[in-house]
Amino acid sequence: MLDFLFGLFKRITQVEQVDSSNNVTKGFPLFEPSHPYYPRNLVLPDYVAPTLSMPYILSIFFIAFFTVILASSLILFVGSQSKKLNRLDKLAFLWFVVCGCIHTFFEGYFATFHETMQGDNALLGQLWKEYALSDSRYLSSDPFVVNMERITAAIWGPLSFATAFAIYQQWPSRYVLQLLDAANQCR
């Protein structure tokens, strides 16, 4: 099945070329994009290939992820309020702290540096390039994506931190904040 699909793709992408003696030959287009993103005709003039491997980038991301969880867990176990929290409240606290970090720092990085993301080889820039393999609008600075990420970084990130703080302090408003934040996660 894969051979059939590859053969079909190969036939579709072939173009006819005419040489100087009017002989028609089949070949592939001369234009070969310098990036691995789809659509293949996407113009990314400042694209620079990532220098770090995907496993390395993801390992750094998960190290940061677990560092945030560890630091948040220390707050839960050392803080005076933590003795009053049940297990589900503690898990919700950790969840909203992690969401706040992702929304504020990771998505905030994109919202700030989206115009230079094509040539960005900083760690977070390379992580966004990996993410863009599934949705190339992130590298082409699509206006909808840029504005969506700006809203996420400016509103939903701080709201996640506020929700975590409300859970920690056991404020009655934490339920409303959790509902608002959970509705954001479903978008």
Phi and psi restraints in degrees (value plus and minus 20) as a CYANA .aco file:
   2 LEU   PHI     -84.6   -44.6
   2 LEU   PSI     -58.1   -18.1
   3 ASP   PHI     -82.0   -42.0
   3 ASP   PSI     -60.7   -20.7
   4 PHE   PHI     -82.2   -42.2
   4 PHE   PSI     -67.0   -27.0
   5 LEU   PHI     -84.8   -44.8
   5 LEU   PSI     -60.4   -20.4
   6 PHE   PHI     -83.7   -43.7
   6 PHE   PSI     -62.9   -22.9
   7 GLY   PHI     -82.4   -42.4
   7 GLY   PSI     -61.6   -21.6
   8 LEU   PHI     -83.4   -43.4
   8 LEU   PSI     -64.3   -24.3
   9 PHE   PHI     -81.7   -41.7
   9 PHE   PSI     -60.0   -20.0
  10 LYS   PHI     -84.3   -44.3
  10 LYS   PSI     -62.1   -22.1
  11 ARG   PHI     -88.0   -48.0
  11 ARG   PSI     -57.1   -17.1
  12 ILE   PHI     -87.9   -47.9
  12 ILE   PSI     -57.8   -17.8
  13 THR   PHI    -105.2   -65.2
  13 THR   PSI     -26.9    13.1
  14 GLN   PHI     -92.7   -52.7
  14 GLN   PSI     125.8   165.8
  15 VAL   PHI    -145.3  -105.3
  15 VAL   PSI     133.8   173.8
  16 GLU   PHI    -106.5   -66.5
  16 GLU   PSI     115.9   155.9
  17 GLN   PHI    -142.4  -102.4
  17 GLN   PSI     120.9   160.9
  18 VAL   PHI    -130.6   -90.6
  18 VAL   PSI     104.1   144.1
  19 ASP   PHI    -110.1   -70.1
  19 ASP   PSI    -193.3  -153.3
  20 SER   PHI     -85.7   -45.7
  20 SER   PSI     -44.6    -4.6
  21 SER   PHI    -118.9   -78.9
  21 SER   PSI       2.2    42.2
  22 ASN   PHI      41.5    81.5
  22 ASN   PSI       7.1    47.1
  23 ASN   PHI    -106.9   -66.9
  23 ASN   PSI     111.7   151.7
  24 VAL   PHI    -113.3   -73.3
  24 VAL   PSI     105.5   145.5
  25 THR   PHI    -145.5  -105.5
  25 THR   PSI     130.9   170.9
  26 LYS   PHI    -116.3   -76.3
  26 LYS   PSI     118.7   158.7
  27 GLY   PHI    -179.3  -139.3
  27 GLY   PSI    -191.7  -151.7
  28 PHE   PHI    -123.4   -83.4
  28 PHE   PSI     134.0   174.0
  29 PRO   PHI     -78.3   -38.3
  29 PRO   PSI     128.8   168.8
  30 LEU   PHI     -90.2   -50.2
  30 LEU   PSI     -49.6    -9.6
  31 PHE   PHI     -98.5   -58.5
  31 PHE   PSI      94.6   134.6
  32 GLU   PHI    -136.2   -96.2
  32 GLU   PSI      95.8   135.8
  33 PRO   PHI     -80.9   -40.9
  33 PRO   PSI     130.5   170.5
  34 SER   PHI    -110.9   -70.9
  34 SER   PSI      -5.2    34.8
  35 HIS   PHI    -157.5  -117.5
  35 HIS   PSI     140.6   180.6
  36 PRO   PHI    -115.0   -75.0
  36 PRO   PSI      -4.0    36.0
  37 TYR   PHI    -115.1   -75.1
  37 TYR   PSI     133.9   173.9
  38 TYR   PHI    -129.0   -89.0
  38 TYR   PSI     126.4   166.4
  39 PRO   PHI     -88.2   -48.2
  39 PRO   PSI     131.6   171.6
  40 ARG   PHI     -84.5   -44.5
  40 ARG   PSI     -43.6    -3.6
  41 ASN   PHI    -108.3   -68.3
  41 ASN   PSI      -9.9    30.1
  42 LEU   PHI     -83.3   -43.3
  42 LEU   PSI     108.7   148.7
  43 VAL   PHI    -111.7   -71.7
  43 VAL   PSI      95.9   135.9
  44 LEU   PHI    -148.0  -108.0
  44 LEU   PSI      61.4   101.4
  45 PRO   PHI     -85.5   -45.5
  45 PRO   PSI     -47.8    -7.8
  46 ASP   PHI    -122.3   -82.3
  46 ASP   PSI      -3.1    36.9
  47 TYR   PHI     -85.0   -45.0
  47 TYR   PSI     112.5   152.5
  48 VAL   PHI    -145.9  -105.9
  48 VAL   PSI     107.5   147.5
  49 ALA   PHI     -83.2   -43.2
  49 ALA   PSI     125.3   165.3
  50 PRO   PHI     -80.9   -40.9
  50 PRO   PSI     126.2   166.2
  51 THR   PHI    -119.3   -79.3
  51 THR   PSI     -34.1     5.9
  52 LEU   PHI    -125.0   -85.0
  52 LEU   PSI     127.9   167.9
  53 SER   PHI     -95.7   -55.7
  53 SER   PSI     136.2   176.2
  54 MET   PHI     -81.0   -41.0
  54 MET   PSI     -63.8   -23.8
  55 PRO   PHI     -79.4   -39.4
  55 PRO   PSI     -57.4   -17.4
  56 TYR   PHI     -86.4   -46.4
  56 TYR   PSI     -65.7   -25.7
  57 ILE   PHI     -81.1   -41.1
  57 ILE   PSI     -66.0   -26.0
  58 LEU   PHI     -87.3   -47.3
  58 LEU   PSI     -54.7   -14.7
  59 SER   PHI     -85.8   -45.8
  59 SER   PSI     -59.4   -19.4
  60 ILE   PHI     -84.1   -44.1
  60 ILE   PSI     -62.2   -22.2
  61 PHE   PHI     -80.6   -40.6
  61 PHE   PSI     -66.2   -26.2
  62 PHE   PHI     -91.0   -51.0
  62 PHE   PSI     -50.9   -10.9
  63 ILE   PHI     -83.1   -43.1
  63 ILE   PSI     -64.1   -24.1
  64 ALA   PHI     -83.3   -43.3
  64 ALA   PSI     -61.6   -21.6
  65 PHE   PHI     -78.4   -38.4
  65 PHE   PSI     -69.7   -29.7
  66 PHE   PHI     -91.3   -51.3
  66 PHE   PSI     -47.5    -7.5
  67 THR   PHI     -85.7   -45.7
  67 THR   PSI     -61.9   -21.9
  68 VAL   PHI     -83.3   -43.3
  68 VAL   PSI     -63.3   -23.3
  69 ILE   PHI     -83.4   -43.4
  69 ILE   PSI     -62.7   -22.7
  70 LEU   PHI     -83.7   -43.7
  70 LEU   PSI     -65.7   -25.7
  71 ALA   PHI     -83.8   -43.8
  71 ALA   PSI     -60.7   -20.7
  72 SER   PHI     -87.2   -47.2
  72 SER   PSI     -57.0   -17.0
  73 SER   PHI     -85.2   -45.2
  73 SER   PSI     -57.6   -17.6
  74 LEU   PHI     -82.9   -42.9
  74 LEU   PSI     -59.9   -19.9
  75 ILE   PHI     -80.2   -40.2
  75 ILE   PSI     -61.7   -21.7
  76 LEU   PHI     -86.9   -46.9
  76 LEU   PSI     -58.3   -18.3
  77 PHE   PHI    -105.7   -65.7
  77 PHE   PSI     -42.3    -2.3
  78 VAL   PHI    -116.3   -76.3
  78 VAL   PSI     -53.1   -13.1
  79 GLY   PHI     -85.6   -45.6
  79 GLY   PSI     132.9   172.9
  80 SER   PHI     -92.9   -52.9
  80 SER   PSI     -48.9    -8.9
  81 GLN   PHI     -94.3   -54.3
  81 GLN   PSI     -42.4    -2.4
  82 SER   PHI     -84.9   -44.9
  82 SER   PSI     -46.3    -6.3
  83 LYS   PHI     -87.2   -47.2
  83 LYS   PSI     -42.7    -2.7
  84 LYS   PHI    -107.7   -67.7
  84 LYS   PSI     -32.7     7.3
  85 LEU   PHI    -106.4   -66.4
  85 LEU   PSI     118.0   158.0
  86 ASN   PHI    -103.8   -63.8
  86 ASN   PSI     156.3   196.3
  87 ARG   PHI     -82.2   -42.2
  87 ARG   PSI     -60.4   -20.4
  88 LEU   PHI     -86.6   -46.6
  88 LEU   PSI     -57.7   -17.7
  89 ASP   PHI     -85.2   -45.2
  89 ASP   PSI     -58.3   -18.3
  90 LYS   PHI     -85.2   -45.2
  90 LYS   PSI     -62.2   -22.2
  91 LEU   PHI     -84.9   -44.9
  91 LEU   PSI     -60.4   -20.4
  92 ALA   PHI     -84.4   -44.4
  92 ALA   PSI     -59.7   -19.7
  93 PHE   PHI     -78.0   -38.0
  93 PHE   PSI     -69.3   -29.3
  94 LEU   PHI     -80.6   -40.6
  94 LEU   PSI     -63.3   -23.3
  95 TRP   PHI     -79.0   -39.0
  95 TRP   PSI     -67.2   -27.2
  96 PHE   PHI     -92.7   -52.7
  96 PHE   PSI     -49.6    -9.6
  97 VAL   PHI     -86.7   -46.7
  97 VAL   PSI     -64.8   -24.8
  98 VAL   PHI     -83.1   -43.1
  98 VAL   PSI     -65.2   -25.2
  99 CYS   PHI     -79.8   -39.8
  99 CYS   PSI     -62.5   -22.5
 100 GLY   PHI     -81.3   -41.3
 100 GLY   PSI     -61.1   -21.1
 101 CYS   PHI     -86.1   -46.1
 101 CYS   PSI     -64.1   -24.1
 102 ILE   PHI     -84.0   -44.0
 102 ILE   PSI     -68.2   -28.2
 103 HIS   PHI     -84.4   -44.4
 103 HIS   PSI     -64.8   -24.8
 104 THR   PHI     -95.2   -55.2
 104 THR   PSI     -68.8   -28.8
 105 PHE   PHI    -110.0   -70.0
 105 PHE   PSI     -71.5   -31.5
 106 PHE   PHI     -90.4   -50.4
 106 PHE   PSI     -73.0   -33.0
 107 GLU   PHI     -94.0   -54.0
 107 GLU   PSI     -49.3    -9.3
 108 GLY   PHI     -85.4   -45.4
 108 GLY   PSI     -53.6   -13.6
 109 TYR   PHI     -81.9   -41.9
 109 TYR   PSI     -64.6   -24.6
 110 PHE   PHI     -84.4   -44.4
 110 PHE   PSI     -64.9   -24.9
 111 ALA   PHI     -80.3   -40.3
 111 ALA   PSI     -51.7   -11.7
 112 THR   PHI    -103.3   -63.3
 112 THR   PSI     -62.3   -22.3
 113 PHE   PHI    -131.6   -91.6
 113 PHE   PSI       2.0    42.0
 114 HIS   PHI     -81.2   -41.2
 114 HIS   PSI     -51.2   -11.2
 115 GLU   PHI     -90.1   -50.1
 115 GLU   PSI     -46.8    -6.8
 116 THR   PHI    -129.1   -89.1
 116 THR   PSI      -8.4    31.6
 117 MET   PHI     -81.9   -41.9
 117 MET   PSI     -52.2   -12.2
 118 GLN   PHI     -79.4   -39.4
 118 GLN   PSI     -59.4   -19.4
 119 GLY   PHI    -122.5   -82.5
 119 GLY   PSI     -15.4    24.6
 120 ASP   PHI     -99.7   -59.7
 120 ASP   PSI     100.3   140.3
 121 ASN   PHI    -134.5   -94.5
 121 ASN   PSI       0.8    40.8
 122 ALA   PHI     -88.9   -48.9
 122 ALA   PSI     144.7   184.7
 123 LEU   PHI     -76.8   -36.8
 123 LEU   PSI     -69.3   -29.3
 124 LEU   PHI     -88.1   -48.1
 124 LEU   PSI     -53.0   -13.0
 125 GLY   PHI     -83.3   -43.3
 125 GLY   PSI     -60.2   -20.2
 126 GLN   PHI     -90.7   -50.7
 126 GLN   PSI     -53.3   -13.3
 127 LEU   PHI     -85.0   -45.0
 127 LEU   PSI     -58.8   -18.8
 128 TRP   PHI     -87.6   -47.6
 128 TRP   PSI     -53.5   -13.5
 129 LYS   PHI     -85.1   -45.1
 129 LYS   PSI     -57.6   -17.6
 130 GLU   PHI     -85.4   -45.4
 130 GLU   PSI     -62.4   -22.4
 131 TYR   PHI     -83.2   -43.2
 131 TYR   PSI     -56.6   -16.6
 132 ALA   PHI     -88.5   -48.5
 132 ALA   PSI     -34.0     6.0
 133 LEU   PHI     -82.6   -42.6
 133 LEU   PSI     -46.5    -6.5
 134 SER   PHI    -112.8   -72.8
 134 SER   PSI     -39.0     1.0
 135 ASP   PHI    -173.5  -133.5
 135 ASP   PSI      77.7   117.7
 136 SER   PHI     -89.2   -49.2
 136 SER   PSI     -28.1    11.9
 137 ARG   PHI     -81.8   -41.8
 137 ARG   PSI     -42.6    -2.6
 138 TYR   PHI     -90.1   -50.1
 138 TYR   PSI     -47.5    -7.5
 139 LEU   PHI    -110.8   -70.8
 139 LEU   PSI     -41.3    -1.3
 140 SER   PHI    -114.1   -74.1
 140 SER   PSI     -10.6    29.4
 141 SER   PHI      33.0    73.0
 141 SER   PSI      28.2    68.2
 142 ASP   PHI     -77.9   -37.9
 142 ASP   PSI     109.3   149.3
 143 PRO   PHI     -78.0   -38.0
 143 PRO   PSI     -58.1   -18.1
 144 PHE   PHI     -84.1   -44.1
 144 PHE   PSI     -66.8   -26.8
 145 VAL   PHI     -84.0   -44.0
 145 VAL   PSI     -62.9   -22.9
 146 VAL   PHI     -81.9   -41.9
 146 VAL   PSI     -66.5   -26.5
 147 ASN   PHI     -88.3   -48.3
 147 ASN   PSI     -57.1   -17.1
 148 MET   PHI     -82.5   -42.5
 148 MET   PSI     -62.8   -22.8
 149 GLU   PHI     -91.0   -51.0
 149 GLU   PSI     -52.7   -12.7
 150 ARG   PHI     -83.8   -43.8
 150 ARG   PSI     -64.3   -24.3
 151 ILE   PHI     -83.6   -43.6
 151 ILE   PSI     -63.0   -23.0
 152 THR   PHI     -81.1   -41.1
 152 THR   PSI     -65.7   -25.7
 153 ALA   PHI     -89.7   -49.7
 153 ALA   PSI     -56.9   -16.9
 154 ALA   PHI    -104.5   -64.5
 154 ALA   PSI     -50.9   -10.9
 155 ILE   PHI    -130.3   -90.3
 155 ILE   PSI     -74.2   -34.2
 156 TRP   PHI     -92.7   -52.7
 156 TRP   PSI     -52.4   -12.4
 157 GLY   PHI     -83.4   -43.4
 157 GLY   PSI     -76.3   -36.3
 158 PRO   PHI     -81.3   -41.3
 158 PRO   PSI     -53.0   -13.0
 159 LEU   PHI     -84.7   -44.7
 159 LEU   PSI     -56.6   -16.6
 160 SER   PHI     -84.8   -44.8
 160 SER   PSI     -62.2   -22.2
 161 PHE   PHI     -84.6   -44.6
 161 PHE   PSI     -60.7   -20.7
 162 ALA   PHI     -83.7   -43.7
 162 ALA   PSI     -58.5   -18.5
 163 THR   PHI     -84.8   -44.8
 163 THR   PSI     -63.9   -23.9
 164 ALA   PHI     -81.5   -41.5
 164 ALA   PSI     -62.1   -22.1
 165 PHE   PHI     -84.8   -44.8
 165 PHE   PSI     -60.7   -20.7
 166 ALA   PHI     -84.6   -44.6
 166 ALA   PSI     -57.5   -17.5
 167 ILE   PHI     -85.6   -45.6
 167 ILE   PSI     -64.8   -24.8
 168 TYR   PHI     -81.4   -41.4
 168 TYR   PSI     -61.3   -21.3
 169 GLN   PHI    -103.6   -63.6
 169 GLN   PSI     -25.7    14.3
 170 GLN   PHI      37.4    77.4
 170 GLN   PSI      22.3    62.3
 171 TRP   PHI     -93.6   -53.6
 171 TRP   PSI     123.6   163.6
 172 PRO   PHI     -82.2   -42.2
 172 PRO   PSI     -46.4    -6.4
 173 SER   PHI     -90.5   -50.5
 173 SER   PSI     -27.9    12.1
 174 ARG   PHI     -82.0   -42.0
 174 ARG   PSI     -49.1    -9.1
 175 TYR   PHI     -89.9   -49.9
 175 TYR   PSI     -59.0   -19.0
 176 VAL   PHI     -87.6   -47.6
 176 VAL   PSI     -63.3   -23.3
 177 LEU   PHI     -83.9   -43.9
 177 LEU   PSI     -59.6   -19.6
 178 GLN   PHI     -83.3   -43.3
 178 GLN   PSI     -60.3   -20.3
 179 LEU   PHI     -84.0   -44.0
 179 LEU   PSI     -64.7   -24.7
 180 LEU   PHI     -82.5   -42.5
 180 LEU   PSI     -64.6   -24.6
 181 ASP   PHI     -88.7   -48.7
 181 ASP   PSI     -58.1   -18.1
 182 ALA   PHI     -86.8   -46.8
 182 ALA   PSI     -56.5   -16.5
 183 ALA   PHI     -83.8   -43.8
 183 ALA   PSI     -54.6   -14.6
 184 ASN   PHI     -84.6   -44.6
 184 ASN   PSI     -60.1   -20.1
 185 GLN   PHI     -86.4   -46.4
 185 GLN   PSI     -41.3    -1.3
 186 CYS   PHI    -108.2   -68.2
 186 CYS   PSI     -23.0    17.0
